[in-house]
Amino acid sequence: MERWRLVDGGTTIEANVTIDDSGAFNAPWSGRARWKKFNGPLMESTCAENNENYGRFLGLREYPMPEAKMLDF
């Protein structure tokens, strides 16, 4: 489940995500990210290729995010 909304008077976008997959997780997993509006150049970032820094950038407490060591297909 995904929920996007404007907060802080419309200056911030908040994304809440919940994953409930008993085949992959022991319990439902939830995460939240916020992006604040600002005027200036945007920084380009990556996710899977830069797992360590991206988790810190988002302020994730469960850092580092899990990643597969082998492809499953």
N, C-alpha and C positions, 0 to 999 in steps of 0.2 A: 504494500500500500504506500502511496506517495501523496504528500500534501504540500502544496506550495502556497504561500501567502505573503502579503505585504505587512510589515510590522513597523513600529517606530514612526508612525505618521507617514508611511509610504516611502521612507528612505532606506529600508532594508528589506531584502527578500529572504524568507526563511523556508527551507525545505526539510520536511520531516519524512523519513522513510522507515518502514517496518517490513522486515522479511520474515515470513513464517513458513519455513520449509523443513519439515521434520526429517527429510532425507539428507539434509546438509547440516542442520544445526540441532543442538539439543534443546534449545529454547528459542523463542522469537528474538530477533536482533533488531534494534532500533538505533537510528542515528539522526543527527540534526546538523545542518550547516546553515550559516547566515552569510549573506553578502551585502555589504554596506555600499550605498550609492556615493560616488565621489566623482569630481571632475578632474580628469587627467588621463594619462596613458594607462592602458590595461596591461597587466603582467600575464604573459603566457605561462601556463603550467601544465604538467602532465599528471596522470594518476598512476596507472600500473607501472610505468617505466621509472617513476620516481616515488615509490611508495613511502620511503622513510620521511622525506621532506614534505610530501603532500599531506601525510597524517598530522604532522606538526602544524602545517599551514592552516588546516581546518580546525585545529584544536581538539582532535579526537583523543579521548582518554584511553581508548582501547588500542592505541598505536603500539606496535605496527599492525596494520590490517593484515588478515590472513591472506596468503597467496599460495597457489598450487606450485609445487616443484616440478610436476610432470603434467603434460597434457592428458586429458581423460578421453580423448577421441582419436 
